Amino acid sequence: MPPMPTATLMFDSCFYQMFAECTSLTAVTSLPGTTLAKNCYYRFFWHDTGITTVPSGFLPATTMAEGCYTSMFDGCTSLTAAPALPATTLAKSCYSIMFWGCTGLTAAPYLPATSLLESCYSQMFESCSNLRSITCLAASTASNATNNWLKNVSASGTFKRAADSTWPTGNSGIPSGWSVEFVPGT
C-alpha cells in the first residue's frame, strides 16, 4: 500500500489526482486533513478500480472547501462501502461527482448536512446503478445543488429524509419508484 498524505492543513489543489488510475491500489489508510482548501483531493482515487472499502474515519473534515472532494472516487467500480461524510458545513461543488459510476455501492453514506450549496451534491451518485438506499437530512438546497445526483441509480430503493424537508422527484431529487421514509426526530 502506498503511503497516504499525513497533512492536516491543505492548500489549493493539493493532492490533485494523486492516485488517479492506480488500478492495482486495493488498500488505503485514513486521510487526516481537517482544514481543507479549494480543490484539494480532487480526483484523488479517480478510476482506481481495485479499491473496495475505506477505513472508518477516512474523511474526518466537518467543514468543506469549494470543490474539495470532487470526483474523489469517480469510476471506482469495486467500491462497496462509501466513507462516512460527517461534514455539516458544505461548500460549492464539495462532493460533486464524488462517487460517479461506483457500481458496487448499494447504500450512500449518511448525509447529515441540512443546507446544500450550489452544486455540492451535483452528480454525486450518478451512474451508481446498484445504489438503492440514501439518508439525507438536507431541508434546503441552492440552485443546482443536486443536479442529476441520482441519475441512473437503481429503479427502486429507499430515500430517508427529514420530516420538514421537501424534495422533487426525478434525477435531481428522489428517483421515481423509490419509497420515502422520514428520519425520526427531524
RATA-V161356 format. One record per run of one state. SS is the DSSP state (alpha for helix, beta for strand, coil for the rest). FROM is the first residue (numbers start at 0). LEN is the number of residues. If there is no record, write none. Layout:
ss:SS from:FROM len:LEN
ss:SS from:FROM len:LEN
This chain:
ss:coil from:0 len:8
ss:beta from:8 len:1
ss:coil from:9 len:21
ss:beta from:30 len:1
ss:coil from:31 len:3
ss:beta from:34 len:1
ss:coil from:35 len:23
ss:beta from:58 len:1
ss:coil from:59 len:3
ss:beta from:62 len:1
ss:coil from:63 len:21
ss:beta from:84 len:1
ss:coil from:85 len:3
ss:beta from:88 len:1
ss:coil from:89 len:21
ss:beta from:110 len:1
ss:coil from:111 len:3
ss:beta from:114 len:2
ss:coil from:116 len:16
ss:beta from:132 len:4
ss:coil from:136 len:3
ss:beta from:139 len:2
ss:coil from:141 len:16
ss:beta from:157 len:4
ss:coil from:161 len:7
ss:beta from:168 len:1
ss:coil from:169 len:4
ss:beta from:173 len:1
ss:coil from:174 len:4
ss:beta from:178 len:4
ss:coil from:182 len:4
